[in-house]
Amino acid sequence: MPIVAEGNPSTVSLSLKNDRYTVLIGTDLIGSTADLVQLHTGIRSKTAAVVTDSNVGPLYAEKVMSSLRAAGITPHLIEVPAGEASKSVECVTDVSRKMLQAGLDRKSFLVALGGGVVGDLAGFAAAIFQRGIPCVQIPTTIVSQVDSSVGGKTGVNTPEGKNLLGAFHQPQLVLADVDTLSSLPDREFNEGFAEIIKHAAIRDEDLLDLVEKKDTIREHLVELVTRNVAIKAAVVEEDERETTGTRALLNFGHTIGHGIEAAGGYGRFLHGEAISLGLVAATRLSVGMSDLSEDEGKRIISCLELYDLPTKLEADVSNEDILSAMQRDKKFESGQIRFVLLDRTGNAFVSSDVTKQNLEEAITLLR
């Protein structure tokens, strides 16, 4: 189990087969990036790439760069366009070439400063740059702080589907500075609660009590992120590379959600919005095909609605396009559906009983 210590910052420490690292959750962390890297990792490089996007860079890149410079580390800023379209092979190639042109080498390290797109993209670049260099994740959205920055999954999209090219590359350190969440527009702030509600649904029913305190939720961000990171870390420790099936539980709502995201064209739905629709479908399937009660199902869906997340799908996103995208998803093995259901809130399992017809019916009910 991960070791969790409360405070400012709170810490969640992961122990994996070949890696150990710490996730720090607190306020005013970015300005101390270099000190925290030197305190919590073995990184002693004097050169680094800071990969960010056009939204986050102007807000926080200079704080990170100044901290690195003050510690005698030469940072090289690489900025990509904000948005899901940057999760591409072309963008990874561009980032990698800019690192080479800046003179970075296998003794350098990379700082991924941004949301899930930047974390996945930059993490993948770190995994393949000169066969792998250390990566420090600095997630700046709720989605990335509670989920995607932890666990070592990196990757990019292709026209055929989401995250189909990638690598496992664990970070050396994760700095989740909740101060960065104050700059998020409401839509981007709210989308992160799809992943939070997913974590509650599969592992911690009591987390919904905190989620339901929407009016004061910004006063509890350190606790909220820490609890979610602890859930994600525990699952990753149990099944780092998805070999035992435990980590597959994190895909609750994602099979249909990723299909919707791809069918809508990357950019139409924020990731959390597509996952919200997937969660509604998976929750209803859990009520119909497992032991999840109607009341439990309604509570999960009500929590999504509380954060203005979509629970109905527009008619112009066709079932055929969604199902076609789902067939290429990694959660299908040899064409067989591996679908995560709940038997109660806080307990999930992988089912092989869900058919293509069940999925199509669930998607239709979203309309």
C-alpha positions in Angstrom: 0.0 0.0 0.0 1.2 3.5 -0.7 2.4 5.6 2.3 0.3 8.7 2.8 1.4 11.5 5.1 -0.8 14.6 5.6 0.5 18.1 5.8 1.6 20.9 3.5 2.6 19.3 1.3 0.9 16.0 1.8 2.8 13.1 0.4 1.9 9.8 -1.2 4.8 7.4 -1.7 4.6 4.6 -4.2 6.7 1.5 -4.2 6.8 -0.5 -7.4 8.9 -3.4 -8.6 11.6 -1.2 -10.1 10.6 2.3 -9.1 9.9 4.3 -6.0 8.6 7.9 -6.2 6.7 10.5 -4.2 3.7 12.6 -5.1 3.6 15.9 -3.3 0.3 17.7 -2.9 0.1 21.2 -1.5 0.3 24.9 -2.2 3.1 27.0 -3.5 5.2 24.1 -4.7 6.1 25.2 -8.2 8.4 27.9 -7.0 10.4 25.3 -5.2 10.6 22.8 -8.1 14.4 22.5 -8.1 14.7 22.1 -4.3 12.0 19.4 -4.3 13.5 17.5 -7.2 16.9 17.5 -5.4 15.3 16.5 -2.1 13.0 13.7 -3.4 14.9 12.2 -6.4 18.3 11.2 -7.4 18.3 13.6 -10.4 21.5 15.7 -10.4 21.5 16.8 -14.1 22.4 20.3 -15.0 20.2 20.5 -18.1 16.4 20.1 -18.4 13.6 20.5 -20.9 10.4 22.1 -19.6 7.6 21.0 -21.8 4.3 22.9 -21.5 1.5 24.3 -23.6 0.4 27.6 -24.8 -2.2 28.0 -22.0 -0.1 26.9 -19.0 3.3 28.2 -20.2 2.6 31.9 -19.8 1.2 31.3 -16.3 3.7 29.0 -14.7 6.7 28.3 -16.9 8.9 31.1 -15.6 8.4 30.1 -12.0 9.7 26.6 -12.8 12.5 27.9 -15.0 13.6 30.4 -12.3 13.7 27.7 -9.7 15.8 25.5 -11.9 18.2 28.3 -12.8 18.7 29.2 -9.2 19.8 25.7 -8.6 22.4 25.8 -11.4 20.2 23.9 -13.9 19.9 25.2 -17.4 16.2 24.8 -18.5 15.0 24.8 -22.2 11.4 25.8 -22.7 9.4 23.8 -25.3 5.8 24.9 -25.8 3.2 23.0 -27.7 -0.3 24.2 -28.8 -2.9 23.7 -26.1 -5.5 21.0 -26.8 -5.9 17.3 -27.4 -4.6 17.6 -31.0 -1.0 17.9 -29.6 -1.2 14.3 -28.4 0.2 13.1 -31.7 3.3 11.3 -33.0 4.1 14.5 -34.9 4.2 16.6 -31.8 6.3 14.0 -29.9 8.8 14.1 -32.8 8.8 17.9 -32.7 9.4 18.0 -29.0 12.2 15.4 -29.2 13.9 17.2 -32.0 13.8 20.5 -30.1 15.4 18.7 -27.2 18.2 17.5 -29.4 18.7 20.9 -31.0 19.0 22.4 -27.6 21.8 20.0 -26.8 20.0 17.9 -24.3 21.3 14.4 -23.8 20.7 11.2 -21.9 21.9 12.8 -18.7 19.2 15.5 -18.9 15.7 15.3 -17.5 12.3 16.5 -18.5 9.7 18.5 -16.6 6.1 18.0 -17.9 4.2 21.2 -16.9 0.5 21.1 -17.7 -2.6 19.0 -17.9 -3.1 15.5 -19.0 -2.2 16.2 -22.7 1.2 17.6 -21.7 1.8 14.9 -19.1 1.1 12.1 -21.6 2.9 13.7 -24.5 6.0 14.9 -22.5 6.1 11.7 -20.5 6.2 9.7 -23.8 9.0 12.0 -25.1 11.0 11.3 -21.9 10.4 7.6 -22.4 11.8 7.5 -25.9 14.4 10.3 -25.8 17.8 8.6 -26.1 16.1 5.4 -24.8 14.7 7.2 -21.7 15.4 10.1 -19.4 14.0 11.0 -16.0 10.6 12.8 -16.0 9.1 15.1 -13.3 5.4 15.6 -13.6 3.9 19.0 -12.6 0.2 18.5 -13.3 -1.9 21.7 -13.5 -5.5 20.4 -13.9 -7.7 18.3 -11.6 -7.7 15.4 -14.2 -3.9 15.3 -14.2 -3.4 15.8 -10.5 -5.8 13.1 -9.4 -5.2 10.6 -12.2 -3.0 10.9 -15.3 0.2 12.1 -13.7 0.4 9.1 -11.4 1.1 5.6 -12.7 3.5 6.0 -15.6 1.2 5.6 -18.5 2.3 7.9 -21.3 1.2 8.1 -24.9 -0.4 9.8 -27.9 -3.5 9.4 -30.0 -3.9 8.3 -33.6 -6.9 8.7 -35.9 -7.7 5.1 -35.0 -8.1 5.8 -31.2 -6.9 7.3 -28.0 -3.6 6.4 -26.4 -2.8 3.6 -28.8 0.9 4.5 -29.0 2.8 4.9 -25.8 5.0 3.5 -23.1 5.1 2.9 -19.3 7.5 5.4 -17.9 7.1 6.2 -14.2 7.9 9.8 -13.1 10.7 10.4 -10.6 8.5 12.9 -8.8 5.0 14.4 -9.1 4.3 18.0 -7.8 0.6 18.6 -7.6 0.4 22.3 -6.7 -3.3 23.0 -6.1 -2.7 26.7 -6.5 -2.6 26.1 -10.2 -6.3 24.9 -10.1 -7.4 28.5 -9.4 -6.6 29.5 -13.0 -8.8 26.9 -14.5 -12.1 28.0 -16.2 -15.1 26.4 -14.6 -15.5 23.9 -17.5 -11.9 22.6 -17.1 -12.2 22.6 -13.3 -15.4 20.6 -13.4 -14.3 18.0 -15.9 -11.8 16.7 -13.4 -14.6 15.5 -11.2 -15.4 12.7 -13.7 -12.2 11.0 -12.6 -12.8 11.8 -9.0 -16.3 10.3 -9.1 -14.9 7.3 -10.9 -12.4 6.7 -8.1 -15.2 6.9 -5.5 -17.3 4.5 -7.5 -14.6 1.8 -7.8 -12.8 2.2 -4.4 -14.1 4.7 -1.9 -17.8 5.4 -1.5 -17.1 7.9 1.3 -15.3 10.1 -1.2 -18.7 11.0 -2.6 -19.5 12.8 0.7 -16.7 15.2 0.0 -17.6 15.5 -3.7 -21.2 16.5 -2.7 -19.8 19.5 -0.8 -19.5 21.5 -4.0 -20.0 25.0 -2.4 -16.9 24.5 -0.3 -14.9 22.1 -2.4 -12.1 24.6 -3.2 -11.3 24.8 0.5 -10.6 21.0 0.5 -8.5 20.6 -2.6 -5.4 19.3 -0.9 -7.5 16.6 0.9 -9.4 15.9 -2.3 -6.3 15.4 -4.5 -4.5 13.4 -1.8 -7.3 11.0 -1.3 -7.6 10.4 -5.1 -3.9 10.0 -5.6 -3.8 7.4 -2.8 -6.5 5.5 -4.6 -4.7 5.6 -7.9 -1.4 4.8 -6.3 -2.8 1.7 -4.5 -4.2 0.3 -7.7 -0.9 1.0 -9.6 1.1 -0.7 -6.8 -1.1 -3.8 -7.1 -0.9 -3.9 -10.9 1.7 -1.6 -12.4 1.4 -2.8 -16.0 -2.1 -4.2 -16.2 -1.1 -7.8 -16.0 -3.4 -9.0 -13.1 -6.6 -7.1 -14.0 -6.7 -4.8 -11.0 -5.5 -1.7 -12.9 -8.2 -2.4 -15.4 -10.7 -1.3 -12.8 -9.5 2.3 -13.4 -11.2 2.0 -16.8 -14.7 2.2 -15.3 -16.6 4.5 -17.7 -13.6 4.7 -20.0 -14.5 2.1 -22.6 -17.6 3.9 -23.9 -16.1 7.3 -22.8 -13.0 6.9 -25.0 -15.3 5.8 -27.9 -17.4 8.9 -27.5 -14.2 11.1 -27.3 -12.8 9.6 -30.5 -16.2 9.6 -32.4 -16.7 13.3 -31.5 -13.4 14.2 -32.9 -10.7 15.1 -30.4 -11.5 18.6 -29.1 -15.3 18.5 -29.2 -15.5 16.9 -25.7 -13.1 17.5 -22.9 -11.7 14.2 -21.7 -13.7 14.4 -18.4 -16.9 15.2 -20.3 -16.6 12.1 -22.5 -15.8 10.0 -19.4 -18.8 11.4 -17.7 -21.0 10.0 -20.4 -19.1 6.7 -20.2 -19.7 6.7 -16.4 -23.4 7.1 -16.9 -23.6 4.3 -19.3 -21.4 2.0 -17.2 -23.4 2.9 -14.0 -26.7 2.0 -15.8 -25.2 -1.3 -17.0 -24.1 -2.0 -13.5 -27.7 -1.6 -12.2 -29.0 -3.7 -15.0 -26.4 -6.5 -15.1 -24.9 -6.5 -11.6 -25.9 -5.8 -8.0 -25.6 -2.0 -8.0 -28.8 -0.6 -6.6 -30.9 2.1 -8.3 -30.2 4.5 -5.5 -26.5 4.0 -5.7 -26.6 4.5 -9.5 -28.7 7.7 -9.1 -26.2 9.1 -6.6 -23.3 8.6 -9.0 -25.1 10.3 -11.8 -26.3 13.1 -9.5 -22.7 13.8 -8.6 -21.8 14.2 -12.2 -24.7 16.6 -12.7 -23.6 18.6 -9.7 -20.4 19.5 -11.5 -22.3 20.3 -14.8 -20.9 17.3 -16.5 -22.9 15.9 -19.4 -25.2 12.9 -18.8 -26.9 13.0 -22.2 -25.3 12.5 -25.6 -26.1 14.6 -28.7 -27.7 12.7 -31.5 -25.1 13.5 -34.2 -22.5 11.4 -32.5 -23.5 8.0 -34.0 -23.6 4.7 -32.3 -21.7 3.2 -35.2 -18.8 5.7 -34.9 -18.6 5.1 -31.1 -18.6 1.3 -31.4 -16.0 1.5 -34.2 -13.7 3.5 -32.1 -14.3 1.2 -29.1 -13.3 -1.9 -31.2 -9.8 -0.4 -31.5 -9.5 0.4 -27.8 -6.9 -1.4 -25.7 -9.6 -2.6 -23.3 -10.7 -5.1 -26.0 -8.5 -8.2 -26.0 -8.7 -10.3 -29.3 -12.0 -8.6 -30.0 -13.4 -9.6 -26.6 -15.0 -7.0 -24.4 -13.5 -6.4 -20.9 -16.0 -4.1 -19.3 -15.8 -2.8 -15.7 -19.0 -2.9 -13.7 -19.9 -2.1 -10.1 -21.6 -4.5 -7.7 -21.8 -1.7 -5.1 -20.4 1.8 -4.8 -16.8 1.4 -3.9 -16.4 -2.1 -5.4 -15.7 -2.8 -9.1 -14.9 -5.9 -11.1 -14.1 -6.8 -14.7 -16.9 -8.6 -16.5 -16.8 -10.6 -19.7 -20.6 -10.8 -19.8 -21.2 -7.4 -21.5 -22.1 -7.9 -25.1 -21.8 -5.5 -28.1 -25.6 -5.3 -28.0 -25.5 -4.3 -24.3 -23.0 -1.5 -25.2 -25.2 -0.3 -28.1 -28.3 -0.2 -25.9 -26.4 1.7 -23.2 -25.2 4.3 -25.7 -28.7 4.7 -27.1 -30.0 5.3 -23.6 -27.6 8.3 -23.3 -29.6 10.2 -25.9 
